[in-house]
Amino acid sequence: MRTEAEQTTLRGNPRLLILTFYYPPDLSAGSFRVAALVDALRARAQGRVDIDVITTLPNRYQTFTQEAPQEEVHEGLRIRRIRLPQHRSDMLHQSRAFLSYARQVRREVAHRDYGLVFATSSRLMTAALGASIAARKRLPLYLDIRDIFVDTIQDVLPRPLAWPVGRCCALLESFTMRRASRINLVSRGFESYFRERGYDKSLAWFTNGIDDEFLAIRPQRASGRPAGAPTTVLYAGNIGEGQSLHRVVPDLALALGDKARFVLIGDGGRRAALDRALAERGVRNVELQPPMPRAQLLQAYLEADVLFLHLGDHDAFRKVLPSKIFEYAALGKPILAGVAGYAARFLRDEVVNAAVFGPGDVAGAIRAFESLELLDRPRPAFIEKFARAKIARAMADDILALLAPPARSVQ
């Protein structure tokens, strides 16, 4: 029996199922991306499509919690947030959390009719869940792939585990990608991987983009900073193995000394390792702050002189295009980025006043830091090209083109 609230969204329209592990108010690049996409889908569908979003209650960081309703119902949109067991950032706890999500999603969708399954995924599992549901219900599947999990897992796991776990994940990846009707890749750096494995029958290229909150901000400093003041270098985001901040920030901060003050905002699985490395080296010019709401984060961005980005030295990270680049570039501030591969090429080609150094290369980071022009300047061409709303509209049209009509009328 459907609730009265559910009935308000069900009009016999084709229904689109959206699976995303993170959704606002959770703090995640994936959550911001899918929220913009849902807005675009509703606008482009003009009331002719009903959308079911099944996600989780905010859980990205233990140090940042924000209340959200378990269910929201709007005209043509239902958002169901699943409660997860308490978990840490390590792989075992995250696996348990995802299994809980998957079980509850399967119950939610078991007796519902859909015309398309859309899944956005950085760690493969949400994509695989979408593929299994689409296969069972014989529906088209649209995947939004934000990372290559098999590559990443083989790089970051200890060697005795890397091969067996990687092999299992590769088989799951093959099932998932071959089941898809359409695969969107957020980075052109993924292209060769997908083509080599025959996952390229229908590829799309809707990248990450700049959210409206960042478009409303204009560069603050048209002239230089006060003489002698340390340069504030800010990083905001996950502090995990992928970012490897614990491997570069302590030595870099120590080397720059009074020239720079580092502010790191976030949390993650390597936060404790970063704390230890800073303490062991006696670093005094690094300030760690917990995750914060976006409005507060934007103010921190404005107060910074340089925006910092770093990825670990793994082959998998040479293919990615971090969403953080788009936020940073929109603000017109100098960017100091320890990245390689496609992300490095993208910054050099698309973003002025961005200095790139090799991951973990402290000497290179110092040279890159000293090459930056410490002024805020707009990047209008970049903003025009990569506005999130513009990209989301085009992606929404691509998704809706695959949506099948309802198999039978909804009672």
Steps between C-alpha positions, in 0.01 A plus 500: 500500500652833395495795738302813416830687456622246245175520306561870431800414282349206312304598193573214263811676370814301421708472815873554532692327780810688617749321726760714674676418825538870584244777461464845663531598775790250503832660403630325191586583141260224398214644707534848349526351151185290524298778667569728204407216264169436680415870469580489130299181445193650665531817293555317170229238562240770575283274714500208256739281704491387865837466673590269790832585670620235745799613703624498860463722801808726534797277586806621309686627806468398865611851596225670298138405553198676362135411539297398198156341465489131411244577234419808293216512250468781247310530178644225280787426744539262793825491700548202731797516739609170650640485850837322517672336796775711655822451308854631466688594183688171468412252226342237726257742663415668169429159346259416781330837460456447128358150546242648735415763237476239224267272698264786578506630142399158372204495738401853396494424127372142505139583417544828315494553126769708330599597149873554566761446770762772547793440736786737579806331645861560594563164672323268253257354755213744442542444126496122553184530711338698220607237247350215704168684539490589131575139405231361727237747377625493138549874489749728324789608723681835495826508698686811614858390577708737711800273565648166388472295816689195374802714417487678834453191716801326342715805567405562863454149643795304643652276234373164643143631481524707182486215248210291641288803593584670170406187305161474673436869443601467132237228449238716670609796290465297178144395590408857595642679197377245247149527644493878445313660213700821541810585703599853588865559593584815694864496384646459151785329679275193540451457126784259419411273795141465385581455132767236568245292693218538249283715727468766232185412306328820618713756685408851612729775636317719750773616732483655845419868508466820700202534733296819510634593846847539351376693197358767729843570654741743343876524564582725795863606468593698192826614660772333701487380861652691792878481494642234730169327569505120460312360204188310607487171311164324534390144430136392551377146447563140588817411689554144383752276331399640162600852600814386690525834680691328780779424252554855374352774720721454811829522304371776272374712789826449687703602194296815434510605865385857558420548132179299522217401733309186404130458584361150440123455529357148496520151639563147381692179544846664505419789732668322794810426290517869405472602867786263591724620216451864599575425865809290421650779288403777742304687231337817634364666185223249420148541637252213474128573508201261485262485203263795484182606317550636152413861587770504768742325265449765234607766749815301576573484127468877474743554786766273345784616275570167326281192457676166536433159344693173520453140387710199593765364268298211354439410136122508557511868596665592170161444333274697732378859483426615858179698543694730734673654198171650383421661836849638532526635146164678522624715789780661299761415764848356434503120507785279623438142384700183559352288222617305197353363180169632370434737792839666447432542127153639570634762740774608262259523206191645667596694816720809507718566807506135603838349591539122478756276670542123513319314780714487814774718348568756773782675309274526196219633718725777631597601146136494392396707803762763424386520135142598589374854457331567835205694361131417458393522137181381332500210253193584288577255217528211745178596678308523174624160387451307824191643675334205678145599402592506131665157519211358707242614245681324217543185712132505600398503132731205436346301787140579407562378144550149644198501728247234407123551546337328799445129455152528648285764659571584863211433736 
